[in-house]
Every structure is written in structure tokens, then in C-alpha cells.
Amino acid sequence: MKPSNKTTSSKRRRILQFAVGITFVHGARKQILASAQAAPSAALARVRPGDPGWPSETQWNELSQQVGDALVKVQSPLVACLNSPDRDDCRQLFKDLKNPYFLGDEVGLTQSLGWVDAWTSMPSVYAVAARNTNDVVAAVNFARRNNLRLVVKGGGHSYQGTSNAPDSLLVWTRKMNDISLQEAFVGKGCEGHASPVRAVTVGAGALWAHVYDAVTTQAGGYVQGGGCMTVGVAGLIQSGGFGSFSKAYGLAAGSLLEAEVVTADGVVRIANACTNPDLFWGLKGGGGGSLGVVTRLTLRVHELPETFGAVNMTIKATSALTFRRLIGVMIDFYQQNLLNPHWGEQITLRHDNVLKISMVFQGLSRSEAQVVWQPFMDTVARTPDDFKVEFSPLKIVAVSARSYWAPTMFKKLLGFVSTDDRPGAPKGNVFWPGDRWDAGHVLHGYESAWLPVTLLQNDQRQTLADALFAASRHWEVSLHLNKGLAGAPAEAIAAARDTAMNPAVLDAFALLICQAAEPPAYPGIQGHEPDIALAHRNVQAIGRAMAEVRKLVPGAGSYVAESNFFNAEWQRSFWGSNYSRLLAVKNQYDPDGLFFVHHGVGSERWSADGFTRFV
């Protein structure tokens, strides 16, 4: 879209038209699907500002009296750039948008700014910046009684746009970030049925960087969380949750011991294996924002290994033919040496014939890791005319596991860790440099697929390598080898089996991802608008790449947190055979559908914007 040079109001109107247009097209498609499934009853419509049922100023004041300063009128900082995109403060804003902590601290922003043709980050009308569970209860009751669209945001990391919605009331849990360790935790109602375990209890708004600091750096334990340090704890757990070392410790949801959650009736419930076990199961991978507002979580603390480490190298093949062979060598090597609890993270295949290895390990010394990788490096070195290895003295590194997430001066100087650069920012606000790309970006397309471990059998590996090569001709392909539990310990797989995640994860060796995005952009801001034409070209290329993958794995499931916004078969793709059970939990705890997110449990009953119920 070309920017308007009229008034601020006209620019605001264009942004609203952009969002409404998306809603109309996608909503119409969902209405057709819904009507095909069942004849709609009388539609239930939530209220918007200006509607007769929208709460009066008096009613909002009553909510304010209940929650005090926690009730805030929301405005996106981006509004200031609509009329004056060349001002210094606007330039500074677009620099700040690359800081994930800045994004997380702004009630009117989300970690991604949108997805072309899907959604644009839009602020709620009001937010309850909850400081405690009582604030959440007040917000939930107010939304239910006044028929409001309710949104929940913690860390704000949602590629699907589920942590924002215009014309809504937001429950923002970011300030609920207390962290406390317990040496002998037993869940409520489990006394006499479960042995005490070491655990950490965290508020729903806590970020993984701060949890790792408390549990690992300070206390010498390990908690299975996310690879990205600025992701919110509650959102990750409810999505299932993978971290760099999930091949050893399983899903983050698999380590959940207990959750406190406010359900749609405004009741504060404890959910664990002994109390409300069906709700507990649904919270473990059933998707954030669908079953209630999680306010507190207690997670198992595992024993910390001696070392964590990383392997980084880039290999450039001199031709497409040699790149095809290199992929086969890598797949063989992975199956024989890396399909075990020691290894995780990514191998990326680029369409310029580059193979990039960005892997991590746990429980091995640097010398032990070198022994593991030596056969692969020897194979590559034998044909120097075919493969060029990028030299790095830090190709294989290992550190004390306790210092892995600590922002030491050594890691800062070498660029291994980045810090929140705002004046006065807490020292614990750290993140991996690679995660800066996600901050404020606008997605063009995103696809994922579980790859079953059967593809690594002797008679299947070459077929897999050929399919990956064919896909890489169209777009970059990443194998997230920690996001698949094949090769994990039996106890980690058993814990994952007792979650709502698609059972396909149990037998997958990797999650394959194809994605494209651009740096921070926003419709209506001159000089900073999304590149629509580029986005469409990229989506087509991703589609061609994934078509090659689906020849090999037709009907492959995908990960709810990293998936295609437009996936028409999302119920099967995200949850497989678990969806019917999840829907039953939804019906029990939220029968009227107060909690709605795009492609969340029960969302097929609603219009795409969550304002009109059809069934």
C-alpha cells in the first residue's frame, strides 16, 4: 500500500481499513467453514466501542477502583509516527523495536508487528496490567459481564497474533514475574501421593532469561524452558514448549507440576495431576489463551549437567550436485552420532548451497564433542574442491553449564550474548544476538512440519536428503533438531505423552521450518510500510519448498507456536488425536467461549476476529 500524505486521522483510518480488510476476507472464509459444519444458531456478538452495550465511563471507573492503577488506557507508540515518520523520536522508535525487552515492556506492542495478509499489531482499548491474581479475576469478570473481547498477553511472542486484538480488554500479566525456588514441592491434593521434588514457582509474566538466572546461574539447577530468552513462561508452557536441550529434558510442558489459573467464571483454580487433572492436561500444550488465564506456574527443577556447549560451522558446496551430496553426508552423520539426548538446535540448508550448523550439546566436554564431530569434518576435508569450510577458532566451544546464560564480559565481547541497551535496564535483561531478528519483525510466511524418525532408517535417508535438497532449491530450510523427541530419554517421552501436544512429536526427530520476514514495519507509516510484493513472492517460494517436503510427509503435523496462520486443518495439525479431548476440556471450563485466540481450541465456533459466535 502507498502511504497517504493527508491528515493523521486519514492515516489512522487506513490502518483500520487494513485490519478490517484482513478480518473480512479471512472471516468470510471461516464463516463458510462454520456453516458447512453446522447450521448456526442465533449469533452472539461481543460489543465494541460505540455499541449500545459498551461499558459506560462509570463502569470502567468501577473496574479501576477494583484494580487501582492497573487499569490503563492503551495506545500504541507507533501512532506517533503516522503523521511524522521523519521525526527523531520516530527514528528512535524503529531502533527500539529491535530490542525485545522494549517491546515486552510496552502494553500496546507485541514482539512481532504483524503478518502480511493475516494480522497487524493493534492495541486493546483498555488493559489491566495485572499485579496479582485478584487483578486478573476482576478483569475476567468484567469482560464476561460486559460481553467484551478479552485478550491475554504475557511475553507477547505470538506469530499468530493471539496476544493482541483491537476493540478489546487486555489482561497483561507481564508484571506478575516473581520467581521462587522450593526444595521439596508437592502439589495441592497430591500430599501422600507424590514425592517432594525440587521446583521453581514463577509468575505468568516472567521471562525465561530471568528464570534461567534464578534457577541455573544463582542456584545451580536446570529448568526446561525456551531457547529464546525473552519468551514468556506461561505462553511457552501452554504451547508445549521447546528449548535448546529438549532432546534431554523433554517438553517444557512435561516439567509442569502445577498451575494457578483463572477460568472464565472468575474462579481461581489449582491444576495439577491430583486437582483438576483434565484442566492441567489441557494447559500442557493446548495453546495459550484458550482455557483460562494462567497466573502462576510451578516447574520441576532438574539436575544441572557439568557443561553446555555449541558447535558452529558453515560449509559452502561448490555446486548444486556437491550440495546434494553434502546433505546426504549430514543426514547420515546425524543419525549415527547426534540422535541422542546430548544434542539439539539447528541445521540450515540454504538455497545458495550453504549448510549452516548451529547446534548445542549438554553433558559433554569440548574434547568429547570434538571426537564426535571429527569423522564429519574429516569427510568434508577429503574433498576441498567440493566443500569450503568457514574457519572459526570457536567452531566447538564448551562452558560451565552454570554460566551458560550469565552475561559475562567474555561472552559480551565475543558477541555471544546481547543485553537490553536502554538506560537503567536491569542487568538480567539478556538475549541471544540471533533473536534480535524476531524483534518487531513482520512475517511474510511460516510453515512447519514434524519429520518422523522413520525417515532416518537406512532405506529412507537418501530419500529424505533428496527431498531436503529439492526444498532448498526454492527456499531456506531449517531442521530444528531439538523440536522432536525421537532420541530423548524414556522419561522425557513419557512426560510428553501426558500432554495435549500432537502425538507426532513423540516420534519426530526434528521440526522442519520454512519462514520469511522483514525488519520492523507498519502499514500507514511512510518509509516503514511492509513490502507486500516481496511478501507474496516469498510466500510462493515457501509454498514450493514445503510442497517438496509434503511429498515425503503428507499430512505432517506442525507446532502450534510456529506454524502457518492460514492452515485450514489446524485442529489435526496442531493436536492430532488429542483435539477432541481438548475441546471437551474447553466445553467444561469455558462453555461460552470467553477465551478466544486464532486457531485456538473452540475457535471454529467464532468469526475470525472473535467477535461473533456462529455455533
ZIBELRA-V818169 format. One record per helix or strand. SS is the DSSP state (H for helix, E for strand). FROM is the first residue (numbers start at 1). TO is the last residue. If there is no record, write none. Layout:
ss->SS from->FROM to->TO
ss->SS from->FROM to->TO
This chain:
ss->H from->8 to->37
ss->E from->44 to->45
ss->H from->57 to->70
ss->E from->71 to->73
ss->H from->79 to->83
ss->H from->88 to->96
ss->H from->100 to->105
ss->E from->114 to->115
ss->E from->119 to->120
ss->E from->126 to->129
ss->H from->133 to->145
ss->E from->150 to->153
ss->E from->169 to->172
ss->E from->179 to->185
ss->E from->197 to->203
ss->E from->207 to->207
ss->H from->208 to->217
ss->E from->221 to->222
ss->E from->232 to->232
ss->H from->233 to->239
ss->H from->246 to->249
ss->H from->253 to->255
ss->E from->256 to->262
ss->E from->268 to->272
ss->H from->277 to->283
ss->E from->293 to->300
ss->E from->302 to->303
ss->E from->307 to->317
ss->H from->320 to->338
ss->E from->343 to->349
ss->E from->354 to->362
ss->H from->366 to->381
ss->E from->387 to->389
ss->E from->396 to->400
ss->H from->401 to->403
ss->H from->409 to->413
ss->E from->418 to->419
ss->E from->430 to->431
ss->H from->433 to->438
ss->E from->442 to->452
ss->H from->453 to->456
ss->H from->461 to->472
ss->E from->477 to->480
ss->H from->490 to->497
ss->H from->503 to->507
ss->E from->508 to->518
ss->H from->532 to->552
ss->E from->559 to->559
ss->E from->562 to->562
ss->H from->570 to->589
ss->E from->595 to->595
ss->H from->603 to->605
ss->E from->606 to->606
ss->E from->612 to->613
